[in-house]
Amino acid sequence: MREAGVDIFHGCVVAGVSGRDGVRSVHVVSMSAGAGAVNGGVKTVHCDLLVMSGGWNPAVHLHSQAGGRIEWDDARACFVPGAVRQDHVSVGACNGSFSLDACLEEGKQAGLEAARACGFEPVPFSTPEAGREPPGAERPLQPLWSIPLPQSPLRHPKQFVDYQNDTTVADVYQAVQEGYRNVEHVKRYTALGFGTDQGKMGNINGMAVLAECLDKPVAEVGTTTFRPPYTGAGFGPCAGAAVGELYDPVRKTALHHWHEAAGAEFEVVGQWLRPWYYPREGEGMHDAVARECLAARRSLAIMDASTLGKIEVHGPDAVTFLERIYTHNVAGMKNGRCNYGIMLGEDGMVMDDGVMARLGDRHFYLTTTTGGAARVMGWLEQWLQTEWPDLNVYLTSVTERWSTIVLAGPAARKLLQGMDTDIDFGRKDFPFMTVRSGSLAGVPVRVFRVSFSGELAFEINVESDLAPALWQQFMAAGEQYGITPYGTETMHVLRAEKGFVIVGQDTDGSVTPLDLGMNRLLSKDRDYLGKRSLVRPDCQRPDRKQLVGLLCEGGRESLPEGTQLVERPGGAPPVPKLGHVTSSYHSPCLGHPIALALVSAGRARKGDVIHAALRDGRHVPIKVVSPVFYDPKGERQHV
Amino acid sequence: MSDGLYRRHALASFLEGETGNGPENTAADLEVRPDYGYLNLRGEPNSERFMQTVQKTLEQPLPAEAGAFTSGQHTIYRLGPDEWLVASELGTENETAGRLAENLAGQCYSLVDVTGGQIMMRLRGPRAREVLARGCTLDLHPRAFKAGRCAQTTLAKTSMLIALADDAPTFDIIVRRSFAEYAARWLRHSGASIHSRVTPVFTGAGGNPVR
């Protein structure tokens, strides 16, 4: 260094720095070995950088965070790990052992001890000879916590101890003068160690300054609490591989490749990708959905409903169990019968819905909403395992075993009758809301005659590996009927035309079956989950929000979902809100927009005109009507 | 089956896109295995009659311990105290189910054909344990998880049934159908993270996932 022209000053310290927007020079003074006082003789060195060495400090943080005590070591002038509370041991530099030999030896001993503690006989081995540091090669530390100056520390020029929070020696003295003695209090008064380095650079110095000021040993002053994290944790380590295609599982149905090839746009439903609509060349979403809707109403449409949750229930107590979970009359269901079913939370609110089919005396099949599948399975298992372990009932998820293909439209029966099958699809032999098993186009199927569209419809369950083949057979056989694949958007329009709710869209966890007008589904002569909550005064209020349909008076206006509804325009705020729009679509078969809404005392308002408060400030008059817009008698699904 | 019918494996599209490119070191081979029918069987393990009937019908012992499986004509995994998964050659499960139902008539049990709902992959190779351990909270160390053991556990963001067939080690991994693509992608990525290749290969008859 000297040869390179660098001045080296022995027995000196930097006592001051000059410069306005940066370091311009430092002031060097000589200091006696006892560090009691500076000896004057200021020398100025021009420079633009001042670097300080803080010596070695063990990273005792993990030890401390694990409940271990910290002890001051005078010889090494640092805190080192003391007694442990958990089964851990500090070795090497974090134990205050800074030489390589010591690090290797301590690591070896700790490893051997850990192996023994785990019940293994350690295999002896030797550590490499580091041997670079003969004992005593390093002279003992001579701590210098602050430069002693003639004037009182409170009058010193700025002597920074925390380089992130600009805490100075004077600040620490000020804290003591204000009466703070405890290191934790001084920390909070001065902000010492509060920076993003959490005191890694300046805390030891600051505490030692405090000790000097209090005229106590550092050991007695102690240290502040070490809190995790030692260093900021990056998002990268937290995310790990869970980025891009591995961000979250993308669940695809067995027919996904067909939908892709058909040009479908997809919608994310839970983790599933579902076909949203199938635009043809030059078609927008509106046109595509209108075409798909009309196909279902006039002839034949086909949908992939495989994502529905599916559960098989077996056991002698299946009826008892299901009657406690669902609200409808389960015992009265004949074999082969299907029922729409809802389940309530203990608060009486609608939790999930689906179709229940009775496949045998002790054998049922349930469907759940796509998003609710896992939740419902957990809910059922919870009741079985924790509350009713006396019931002999077994549940098995078959969501992935079956793919579900829906054929909807007036031509659905003709299509199926024209195929190779041992199932009698005749009107009398396969009535609405029943289920049949058999063979169709050479594969075993379960066929449910249920309808979420209000049309004649069959939901065909087929083993997933065979679903693409069966789908293609339907497409080929259905060509003569103009068979049209439809997605979730068309499904929504068709069901809204019929006033069928979607749990989670038209309900939000605060809606009872009474609010939805489902009184008929509620068994009167037995108990079920949530029943008692339905008789709470709040659930009986006549002004509760109830499901209704909305039509724009004479207009063509489509109301955005979520639109707030009010009695009349104007009025001083806060304007009382009657409810909100839950579903809103253009109905291609009716030729005008329709909407479903939850409206306070909605059923009593039928025929009334209320107002939709739009975001642009306008108020649109709308008429409250029945939520069933299409085929109110349900004749089409019964044909 | 009549003409025009074919089976399409859940990973058919995914396997089409497989190029086999990646790091040169092979950590483990990932075989996508199609050829199983699956039956989910539930019943009372303390019922001698039930256990005897099943074992006699399947001509194979049911694993008595938790987290074990038995091999033979079927592979039978114990999923829980009262639940087993019976994997058989694809196409034989119907007949097996029929015999079980006949012999178990009048007893309290549940037998559900879940074929098509699960996908089996076989991960085999010197670093298979490492590949799995990166996404599995279970202790896979040979001391803790020996050949003949199985467990339902996590695989990154999905779940799996994992069974250790031998000490190669060979892990049989059964995931739910719609999570198979995610699991295969994840295993491939996990291999790449230790600079090794995990290449999904279809090992079904004819090597074609659509047949």
Interface residues (C-beta under 8 A of the other chain):
Chain A: A241 A242 E245 L246 D248 P249 V250 R251 K252 T253 A254 H256 H257 W272 E312 H314 G315 P316 N392 Y394 T396 S397 V398 T399 E400 R401 W402 D420 A441 G442 V443 E463 S464 D465 L466 A467 P468 A469 L470 Q472 Q473 A476
Chain B: M1 S2 G4 L5 Y6 R7 R8 H9 A10 A12 S13 N40 R42 G43 D82 C108 Y109 S110 L111 V112 D113 V114 T115 G116 G117 Q118 R134 G135 A156 K157 T158 R176 R177 S178 F179 E181 Y182 R185 W186 H189 S190 S193
